[in-house]
Amino acid sequence: MFLEFNENILQGGVKMNEYKLNQLLKEKQDAEEYKSSAVADQNESQERIKNANKIIKQVNKEIESMKTEITVSDHSVLRYMERILGIDTEVYKKDMLSKINKSIINTIGDGEYPFGDHSVIVKNKTIVTIY
């Protein structure tokens, strides 16, 4: 009788483990299906983004081609001043360097620094712009 009772408990435990295992397998299958759906949604979104970027690129090309006026870059103005007008830009570079706190730039590095009533942006120990 005792042996019979223990066998029933064991069989019941096995059935409980089987039931739990089946629940976990179903939960895993549901999660895998959910993941597959999410991946499909992600792929669709990436494709939509890719298509939108193509359209934006094409529209930008068309906008650029519609420009009717020739423009002049700041870089070309600087070279014009140097090479055509004969203005020595080194004088201005030295002037700017004399007015900036080099020890702070050497200590802190890249960033925005005060420059009189203006500010300068420094990258790799080079003043790249002033505003």
C-alpha positions in Angstrom: 0.0 0.0 0.0 2.8 2.4 0.9 4.6 1.5 -2.4 1.3 2.0 -4.3 0.9 5.5 -2.7 4.5 6.5 -3.7 3.9 5.4 -7.3 0.8 7.6 -7.5 2.7 10.6 -6.1 5.5 10.0 -8.7 3.0 9.7 -11.5 1.3 12.8 -10.4 4.6 14.7 -10.2 5.5 13.5 -13.7 2.1 14.7 -15.0 2.6 18.0 -13.3 6.1 18.4 -14.9 4.7 17.4 -18.3 1.9 20.0 -17.9 4.4 22.7 -16.9 6.8 21.7 -19.7 3.9 22.0 -22.2 3.0 25.4 -20.8 6.6 26.6 -21.2 6.9 25.2 -24.7 3.7 27.0 -25.7 5.0 30.2 -24.1 8.2 29.9 -26.0 6.4 29.3 -29.3 4.2 32.4 -28.7 7.3 34.5 -27.9 9.0 33.2 -31.1 6.0 34.1 -33.2 5.8 37.5 -31.5 9.6 38.0 -32.3 9.1 37.0 -35.9 6.2 39.5 -36.3 8.4 42.2 -34.7 11.3 41.4 -37.1 8.9 41.6 -40.0 7.6 45.0 -38.8 11.2 46.2 -38.4 12.2 45.1 -41.9 9.1 46.8 -43.3 10.0 50.0 -41.4 13.6 49.9 -42.6 12.4 49.5 -46.2 10.0 52.5 -45.8 12.9 54.6 -44.3 15.1 53.5 -47.2 12.4 54.5 -49.7 11.8 57.8 -48.0 15.6 58.6 -48.1 15.7 57.9 -51.8 12.8 60.3 -52.4 14.4 63.0 -50.2 17.7 62.6 -52.1 15.9 62.9 -55.5 14.0 65.9 -54.4 17.2 67.6 -53.1 18.8 66.9 -56.5 15.9 68.5 -58.2 16.0 71.5 -55.9 19.7 72.0 -56.5 19.2 71.8 -60.2 16.6 74.6 -60.0 19.1 77.1 -58.6 19.5 79.8 -61.1 22.1 82.0 -59.4 25.7 81.3 -59.0 26.8 81.6 -55.4 30.2 82.3 -53.8 31.5 80.2 -50.8 33.1 81.8 -47.8 36.3 79.9 -48.6 36.5 81.3 -52.1 36.1 84.9 -50.7 39.0 84.3 -48.3 41.2 83.0 -51.1 40.1 86.0 -53.3 41.1 88.4 -50.5 44.5 86.6 -50.1 45.4 85.9 -53.8 43.7 88.7 -55.7 43.5 91.6 -53.2 46.8 90.7 -51.6 45.5 90.7 -48.0 47.9 88.9 -45.6 45.6 86.6 -43.6 48.5 85.5 -41.4 48.3 88.9 -39.6 44.7 88.1 -38.7 45.5 84.6 -37.5 48.3 86.0 -35.3 45.8 88.6 -33.9 43.2 86.0 -33.1 45.8 83.8 -31.4 47.0 86.7 -29.3 43.5 87.2 -28.0 42.6 83.7 -27.0 43.6 81.9 -23.8 45.8 79.1 -25.1 46.4 77.5 -21.7 42.7 76.8 -21.2 42.4 75.3 -24.7 45.5 73.1 -24.1 44.0 72.0 -20.8 40.4 71.5 -21.8 40.7 70.7 -25.5 37.8 70.9 -28.0 34.9 73.2 -27.3 33.5 76.7 -27.4 35.5 79.5 -25.8 34.8 83.2 -25.3 36.4 85.6 -27.7 35.6 89.2 -26.7 31.9 89.7 -27.5 32.0 86.5 -29.6 32.8 82.9 -29.2 35.2 80.5 -31.1 34.8 76.8 -31.7 38.1 74.8 -31.3 38.6 71.3 -32.7 41.9 69.5 -32.5 43.6 72.7 -31.2 42.4 74.6 -34.3 39.9 77.5 -34.3 37.4 76.4 -36.8 34.8 79.2 -36.6 33.9 82.4 -34.8 30.5 83.8 -34.1 
